[in-house]
Amino acid sequence: MNENKPDDSQTLACVFCRKNDDCPNKYGEKKTKEKWNLTVHYYCLLMSSGIWQRGKEEEGVYGFLIEDIRKEVNRASKLKCCVCKKNGASIGCVAPRCKRSYHFPCGLQRECIFQFTGNFASFCWDHRPVQIITSNNYSDSLPCTICLEFIEPIPTYNILRSPCCKNSWFHRDCLQVQAISAGVFFFRCTVCNNSDIFQKEMLRMGIHIPEKDASWELEENAYQELLQHYERCDMQRCRCKEGRDYNVPDSKWEIKRCQCCGSSGTHLACSSLQSWEQNWECLECRSILNNSGGFQKAKKHTLPNTNNVGINDCFLEESSPKLPRQSPGAQCKDPLRQGSKFRRDISAIIIELGFQIVKKKKRLYINKANIWNNALDGFRNQKFNPSYTMEIVYVNENDHFGREHPGSKQEFLSLLMQHLENSPLFEGSLSKNLSLNSQALKENLYYEAGKMLAISLVHGGPSPGFFSKTLFNCLVCGPENTQPILDDVSDFDVAQIIIRINAATNVADLNSVMNDCYNYLELIGCLRLITSLSDKYLLAKDILYYHVIKRVQAPFESFKQGLKTLGVLEKIQTYPEVFYGIFCHKPENLSAEILGDLFTVHTLSDAQTLGFWNNYLQAVEDGKSAATMEDILIFATGCNSIPPAGFKPTPSIECLHMDFPVGNKCNNCLALPITNTYKEFQEKMDFAIRSTLRLEKEESSHYVGHEDVLNKEMLL
């Protein structure tokens, strides 16, 4: 290969992250030294933990000597990235006792913080700096002061608050783009123009501010367009026969510019202005002025009633392309087809909801064998507040000594959601809808079910995963905008009626079916005169709507009210696309790789035992063990799936000299036994996990069976 002209595409990949991407905003400038057959991303080089700038700016790459870069690449080649599991992780978290290493792009993916100042520290997702606000007085969304798109005013990785203007919020990406464009001399708060406090906070939160002049200062004739006057009529109906660009001063065809923005115009005649002295605002500026009393989302504009239109309102400006006109129900046709504006990570949304939880604790006494009634009593207690931190204490009615044991909140919520899924409040096999029961309605159980589900999500519980798409659409768009399908009908007799109606081949067959089901159709108000075979489709549709939606209208409204707890329903309706995944689908199946990544090693552990652990996970995945992946997770955390917001605390592993493994569900800690052989390790793991889960199941089976009988008696 020619040293000065590399042909292999891999030589154009960064020697640290091995990516070919050339994206300065994300990875910094990509620099290739053909003489040394070397390509690096500036940020990958700058943030690497074992290299320092020993040369002058013109030496090597940005002052980093080639020999130092080679040594750092060699050092990183021995380190495995905790994100992608590949070698070459040159960046490490600076938090004490944190052993995580990662590539720069992988760190961005997992929302690590890289500080481009001082010692160029890097922080992993568990130890990164955060912005803390004492209270959140914003009841509605606020606009990013750079792109003006509305965001939730809660500080997260992707949402940052100005340190100098407390009501100014930004997207991280917007800030980074502006910082690169403005440089250190012009990067400042967009509201108050403060630079010192603003830049210090942004550097702390990982915004790179390059030491360069602003990009617009380096462009030739950068402000040339500001010297030009806007001369064009933008009215929807321009009356000028000479065209929109025709401009004759001191006449009715003189163009008047918007007094606010100056970037829209109108002929005097086209807007019925009497003279040049009259002020005129374009539609967008007028809407801003009308809403200047506070931050409000732009309202939809409807055409005025033509019977009451004045001469000044006849010729409305064209709608902004950012706000396309829609019919009132258009956005609710299918909530899963909404634009990318609301696409967000579900874990980030639930973590934001979790900011409502305060440190004040509320203790709940729970008997696993009677979890539904205990939870019901606890949540209905007058002193219970959904925003309090829940402290779970397990008790056993058969324990005559009255001993109490600290319990795992996530285990409790997981067991509660399992009970709720199988409760008589829902009907269906896999995808469930609400059932109808007058006794449950009388006792307000549907409300309590919605409340439990909301509390579970906000407090870090598992995803429901059992809703039908029809039930979910009812929550998002309303029952009136939802059409159920045959799969939503769990009643065999009703399903057969609909099938027979759809199968009718002529009017006589259709009337015969209606005669056979006369009493039922009369009861639900679906009797009708049949004049053609096509009437069967409307009839089947009406039966479906009645049975799945109208019949359970009262339970639905009660359930919906409960789901409003802690603002969960509002979030569902705002981000339906992401919530659909956790409400209507079960979490992905656990694998050896997923569990391997989930558990971290916080202390110095036995290397051989950790090797046995990885081999054991692979054996379980391959079906060569008596345990399953879900069994391992339940044994260590009490949950059979990973909650949408993740585990808190993060599941960890330690290796100890003991006879059998021990799972601490309160701390999500799994203690592994140190053994001499893998066979001995597997036998101990299988025996302990299966035996523990079997005993827990047997302890609760007696009461659960009795509870099921009571539930059926109550709800039948």
N, C-alpha and C positions, 0 to 999 in steps of 0.2 A: 504494500500500500504506500502511496506517496504521502510523506509525512505532512506536506503542506496542503494537500487536497484530499481529505478523507472521503472515501466513497461509501463506506459502510454506514448505513443510516443510524446504527447504534452509536457511532462516534458523535452524533448530533444530540444524543441524550445526555442529560445532566449526570455527571459522575456520582452525584449524591443520591438523587431521587430516581434516576433512571427513566425520567419522563422526557419526551420530545417536545412537550408543549412550550410554545413561545407566547406567554401571557404576562406581560410586565405588571399589570395590575394585581395579579395573584402571586406570581413567583419572582417578581423583579426582572430586570433585564437579563436576557439570555446571552452569555458571552462565549464565543468559541475561539480558542487559541489553536490555530491549525498547526503551528510549529510544534506544539507539544501534544497535539491530538487530544485536546481537552475542551470540554464544554460544561459550563456550570450556570445555574440560575443564581442571580445575585443574592436572593433571600436564603436559598439553601446554603450558600457559602457563608453568608453573614451570621446566620443563626446556629451553625455547627458548633458543638460544645467544646471541641478540642483544638481550635485553631484561632490564632491571633494575627492581626495585621502588623507584620514586622517590616514591610517595605514601604517605599514611597508610593503615592497614588498611581504613578505611571508604571510601577514595577509589577510584574506578575499579572494577577487579575484583581483590579481594584486595590492594589497594595498588598494582597495576599500572595506570598511567594509560591511558586510552582511546587517546590519541594515540600512546603508545609501542606499544600493541598493534597499531594500524593500521600503524605503520612496520615492525614485526616481521613482520606478515603479508605486507606488500609485499616485504620482503627475502627471505622464505622462498619467495615465489611464483616466484623466479628459480632456485631450487635444486631439483634432481630427487632424489627418494627412491631410494636404491640398492636398495631392496627391492621396492616396487610400481611404480617408474619413473614416478610421477606427481609433479607439482610441489608445492611447499608444504612441503618438508622443512626444518623450522625447527631441528632438533637435529643437532648434529655431534659426531663422536667427538673427544675431547680429546687422543688420543694424537698425538705429534709426527709430522708428515708423513702422517697418515691423512686422506684427503679424503672419507670417507663421511658422508653426511647422510641423515636418515630422519625419518619421522613417529614420534610416540611409540608408537602401536599397532603400527606396522611394526617398531619396535625391540623391543617385547615379543615379537613373533612370531619374530624372529631371535635372541632371547635376549640382547639387549643389557643392560648394567647401568646403571641410573640412580641416582646417589647424591643422596639428598634431604638434603644437608647441605653446609656449606662453600660452595663455588662452584657447587654443583649440577652436578657433572660427569657426562658421559655417555660410555660406552665401548662401541664396537661389539663384535661377537662375536669378533673376532680379538684385541682388546686389553683385554678386560674382566678385572677382577681375579678371581683364583681362590683357593680355599682349598687349601693344600698340606699334606699329612700325610706324615711321614717313612716310615711303614710302615703296612700294613693288616693288623692281627692278627685281624680278624673273618672267620671262616670261613663264617658264616651270616648271614642277614638279621637286621636289628634293627628294632624298631618306631619309627616317628615318635612322639616323645614328646607330640605334640599329638593326632593322630588315631588313633594306635596301629596304623595299617596298616604291614605289614612292607615295608622298603625295603632296597636294597643299600647298605651303609655305605661309599660312595665319593662324595667331594664332586664334584658336577656343578652345572650351573646350577639344576636343580630340586631338588637335595638339598644341604642345608647342615648343617654340624656346629657344635655349640656350642663357643665358644672357651674356656669355663670348665669344662665337663663333657665330657671328650673322648669319652665313650661315648654322648653324646646327639646324635641326628640328627633333622632336620626336613624336611618338604616346604616348599619356598619359599612355595607358596600358603597352607599352614597358618600359617606365620609371618606372612605379610602380613595375613591375616584377623585373627589375634590382635593384631597391632600396632595395627591400626585400631580394634579394639574396646577394647584396654587403654590406648592412649595412652602418652605419654612417662612418665607417673608410675607406671604399673603394668606396662609391658612389660618382662619379665625372663625369665631362664632358667627353664624349667618344672621343673628338677631342683634347682638350688642357690639359686635366687632372686637370683642376681647380676644387677645391672642395668647398671653402668658398662661393664665389659668386654664384656658381651653386646650391649648396644645399639651400642657403637662398631663391633663386628664386623658386626652386621647392617646398619648404615648403610653400611659399606664395601661390602657385598655387595648393596646396592640395595633394602633393605627400608625402606619409608616408615613413619616413626614420627610420627604427628601430635602436635602440642603441644596436647593437650586432656585432659580428665579421662576416666576409663574410662566406657564406655557404660553399664555396670551401676550406676555411681554417679549417673547422671542419670535413672534410671528410678524412678518412684514405686512404692513397695512391691516393690522388686526382689527382696527376700529373704523375701517373705511365705510362700513355699512351704516354706522351711526351718523355719518354726515349726509345721508340721503333721506329725503322726506318720503313718507308712505303716501302714495297717490293711487288709490284704487277703491272703488265702491264695492263693499262686501254685503250689501243688502240682498235678501233672498230674491227679490224682484227688482232689478235695476231698470229704471225707466228710460235711461239715456240710450238713444238709438246709435250713438257713436261708440258705445261700449263702456265697460267698467273702468277703463284706464283714462277715459276722456276727462280733462280737467280745464275749466275756463274760469280764471279768477273773476270775482265780482259779478258772478252770474249764478243762476240756479243750478248750473252744472259744476260749480266749484266743489272740490272734495274737502269735506270736514273730517278731521281725524279725531279718534276717541280721546277725550281729555285725560283719561287715566293711563292708558297703555301706549297710545300713539301708534299702535300697530294694526289698527282696523280703521276703515273709513267709510264714508257715505257721501253721495251727492246731496246737496241741500234739498233738491226736489224729491229725491228718493225716500228721504226720511221726514218730509214735510216740515223741515226747519224753515222758519220765517226769515232768519237773518244769520249772518256769520257769528254774531254775538251770543247766540244761544249755545248752551253746552250740550254735548252729546256723548253718551257712553255706549260702547258695544255691549252685546248680550252678556258675555262672560264677566266683564267688569261690573255691569249692572247687578248681576247675581251676587258677586262678591260684596258689593256695597250693601245690598239688601240683607246679607247675612253677617254684616260686620259686627253685630252685637256679640258674637261668640263663635267658636269653632263649630261648624255644623257641616254635615255632609250635604253635598249639592242635591237639591230636590229635582225630581223629574219635571220637565217642562211639558205642558200640554198646550195644544193649540186653543186659543180663546174661542168662545162662542161667537160665531160669525154674526149673530143678531145683535150683539152688544159691542162691536168693535169700533173704536174711534179711528180717525184718520191716521194718527201717529202709530197705531198698533197693526195696521194692515200688512205691513211688509216686515215681517220678523226676520232677523238675521238667521243664517244657517246654523244648525246646531254644531257645537264643537265636536270634532271627531273623537274626543276623549269620552263624550257622553252620548252614545248612540241612542236614539229613541227606541223605546220598547213598549210593547203592550203590557198592561199591569200584571198579567199572569205569566208573561213570557219567562221570567227568571225562575219560576217554580215548576216548569214543565218537567225538568229532570235536574235535581240538585247536583247530580254527579257530573254534569257537563258544564259547570261554571268555569269561568276563566281562571288563568293561572294567578290572578291577583290574590286569591285567597288560599293558594296552595302553600301549606306550611307543614312542618314536622309535628306530628301528633304529640310527641314527647315534650316539645317546647311549649305547646299550648297547655298541656296538663301541668307542666312545671309552673307556668304563669298562673294558672288557677290556684296552684298550691301556695302562692304568695299570700293568699288570704288567711292561711292557717297561722294562728298566733301561738305563742309559747305556753299560754295558760292551758293546763292539762285537765282532762275529764276522764276519770277512771271508769271503765266498763267491766263488769264482772260477767264472764262468759263461761257457760258450761258447753263444751263442744257437742255434747249429745242433745242439747236444747238450744242450738245457736240462733234459730229464727226468733223464738220468743224472747230470749235474752237480749238480742239486738233490738227487737221491737220495744221492749221495756226501756232499754238504755236510750234509744233515739227519741222516745216519747217523753222522757223525763224532762220536767220543766227547767232543770238546771243544765240540760244538754244544749250545747251550741255547736253547730256544724263546723265552725271555724276554730274550735278548740283542738288542741293536740290530743288525740285519743291514746289512752294508756290501757292496754288490755291485760286483764288478770284472769287466769283460768282457775275455775273452781270445779269440784266434783261433788255432786249431791250424795254419792255413796261413800265419800271420805268423812268418817265420823270425827276426825280431828280438825276438820274445817281448814285444811291447809290450802294456801293460795300459791299460785305459780305465775311468774311473769310470762306474758304471752307475746307472740309476734303480731303486730297490727296487720301486716300484709297477709299472714296466714289466716287470721280472723276474717279479713275481707274476702279472701279467696274462698274460704268455706261458705261464707254468706252468699256470695255470688253463685256458687254451685247450687246451693239450696234454692235461691231465687229462680234460677234457670229451670229447675225441676218442680217448681211449685205449681199449684193449680191456677195461679194467676195468669199463666200463659198456656197456650195450646199450640199443638203442632209437634213435629218430630225434631227436625234440625233447625229449620227457620221458623221461629215462633211469632205468633201474634197474641194480642191480649184476649183473654177469655171473658166470659160474662158470668158473674155470680152476684146475686143480690146481697148475700150475707157478707161477702168480702167488700162489696161496695159500701154497705152499711157501716162496717168497721173501719172504713177508710184505708184498707190494705193496699189499694192501688197507689194511693198517694205515698204511703210509706215505702212501697217498692221503688217508686221513682226517686224518692229521697235517698234510700239506701244506695241505689245505683250511682247517684250523683256524688254522694259522700265517698263511696268507694273509689271512684275515679280520681277525685281531687286529693284524697289521702294516700294515693299510691297503690290502689288495689288493681286487680286484673281487669282486662277488657271483657265486656259482656260476650260478644261473639255469637249470640244466638238470635238476634233480631231478624225478622224478615225484611226484605227490601221495602215491602208495602208499609210496614209499621214505621220504619225509619223515614220514609217519604212523608208519612202523615205528620211526623214530628217536625220535619223541616219545612214542608210546604203547606201543610194543613190537609185534613181529610178531603176537603172539597176539590183539591187539585191532585188527588191520588186515585189511580185505578188499580184495584186488586186483580190477581190472577187466580186460576183454578187451584194452583198449589197452595194458596193461602187457606183453603177450606179444609179443615181437619175433620169435620163431620161427614161420615161416609154417605149418609142418606142425602144430604144436601148436595154433595159432590155428584152423586148419581143423577139427581134431578137436572143439574146443569149439563152433565154429559149427555143425557137423553135429549134435552132441548137442542143442544148443538148438533146432535146426530140426526135430527129430524130432516127428512128429504122432501117433504111436502107439507102443505097446510093441514091436511087431515092428521098426519102423524103428530104435528105440533099441537093441535087441539086435543088429541088423545092424551098426550103427556100432561097438558094443562088440566084436563078432567081428572086424571089420576092424582094430581097434586093440588087439587082445587083448594082444600082446607089450608094447606101450607101457604099457597100463593095469596090467598085471601088474608091470612094472618099477617103476612109481611107487607101487604099493600101492593103486590105486583100483579094482580089480575088485570088483564087488558084484552081488548078486542083484537083478534088476529086477522089481518086482512091479506098478508103476504108472507112468504117464507122468510123474507129478510127481517121480519119482526122478531125472529128468534134471537138475533144477536143483541138487540136492545133488552129483551127479556132476560137473557143470561147475564148481561152486564148489570142490570138492576138487582138481580138476586145476589150476585157476587158483592156488589157494593153494600147491600143491606146486611148480609151475613158477616162480612169481614170488617166493615167500617161502621155503618149506622147502628148495628146491633150493640156494639161496644162503645158507643159514643160517650156515655157517662164514665165508664172505667178509663177511657182514653184521656178525657179532660182531667180526671183526678190524677192519673199517672203523670201527665204532662206538668201539672202544677208541682208535683213532687220533684220532677227532674229540673225544675228551675232553681233548686237549692244550690247555693254558691255560684250561680250564674252559668251552670253547665248547659242548660238548654239553649241559652243565647249563643254560647260558643258553638254548639252543634249546628245551629242555624246559620252561623257566620262562616263556618268551615265544614260544610257537609261532606266534601270530598274526602277529607282525612278522617273524619269521625266514622264514615261509612265502613272503612276498613276494620275498625275495632268493634263496631256494633254488629256487623253482619257477617263477619268472618272470624274464625278461630285463629289464634296466633300460629305462626309457622311452626312446623314440627322441629323439635329440638334435635340437634346433631352433636357429634363429638366436637366439632369446631366451635359451635355456638357456646357449649358449656365450657370448653377450654378457654375461650375468650372471656366468659362471664366471671369466672373465679380468678382472683388475683392473689399473688403471693406477697404478703406484706412483711414477712419476717424471713430470716435466713433459714431455709428448709433443707431437708435431706434430698440431695439430687436424685438418688436412686428411687426414692419413694415418689417423687414428682414424675419420674419416668414411668413408674408403675401406674400412676394415676392417668397419664395420657394413654397408655396402652389399655387400661381398663375402660376408658371412655370409648375407644375404638372398638373394643370387644362388645360393649353394650350396644353400640350402633350396628354392629354386624350380627346381632342376635346370638352371641356366644356367651351370654350371661343371663342369670335368672332375673336380674333387675332391668328396668327400662330407663331411658333418659328422664322421663317424668318422675320416676321413683327417686332418682338421685336428687333432682331439684326439690321435690317435696321433702325429702329427708333433711336437706340442708336449709331450706327456706320456708317450707310449709306451703309453697305455691307450685302448681303444676305447669305454669307458664310464666314467661317474663312479662311483668306489668308494662303498660305503654310508657310510663315515666321511668322505668328501670327500678332496680332494688335500692333501698336505702336502709342500712348502709350497703355498700357494694359487697357482694359475696366474696369471701376470701378463703384461703386454704392455709393450714398449718400442719406440719408433720410432728407427731408425738409418739413416744414410746408407750403404747397402750395396747390392750387386747383387741379392741374393735374400734371402728370409726365412730365419731360422735358428731351429730349435727346440732348446732346452736341456732335455732330459728330466730331468736331475738336479735342476734348479731349477724345472721346469715353467714356463719362461719362453719366450715367443714374441717374437722380434725381427722387426718389420715393416720392409720397405724403404720409404724416403721417395721417392715418385715424383711426377711432375708431373701425370699423368692417372690416372683410375681404370682405364682399359683397360690401361695399362702395369702397374699394381698387380696386377690380376687375372691377367694373363699370367705375371707373376713368381711369384705365389702358386701358381697351378695347376702350373706347370712344376716348381717346387722340391718341392712336396708329393708330387706323383705320382711324380717321378723318385726321390726319396729312399725312398719306400715300396717302389717297384719294385726298387731295388737291394738293400734289406734283405731282401726276399722272395727274390730270386735268390741271395743269399749263403747263405741257409739251406735253400733248396729241395733242393740235392743231398743234404745229409746227412739232411734230414727224410725224403726218399723212401727212402733206405737204412735209416733208423731204423724206418720203418713196416714194411718187409719183415722186419726183425729181430723187431719186436714180434709180427707175425703168426706168424712161425715159432715164437716162444717160447710164444705163447698158444693156438696151435691144436693 
